[in-house]
């Protein structure tokens, strides 16, 4: 069964993609915190930082 994600974005996603992005120390810390403690523990300021990282990645995946 195809996931909801692939139904919505499968036509955009490639098989495999390598991406290099530049991250600020604050962005790195936000990623590490979210990974260590989970997204449910992330405050609104950290979510904004994580959103900025996702924006960078999205620009590479689908400019």
Buried (B, 14 or more C-beta within 10 A) or exposed (E): EEEEEEEEEEEEEEEEEEEEEEBEEEBEEBBEBBEEEEEEEBEEEBEEBBEBBEEBEEEEBEE
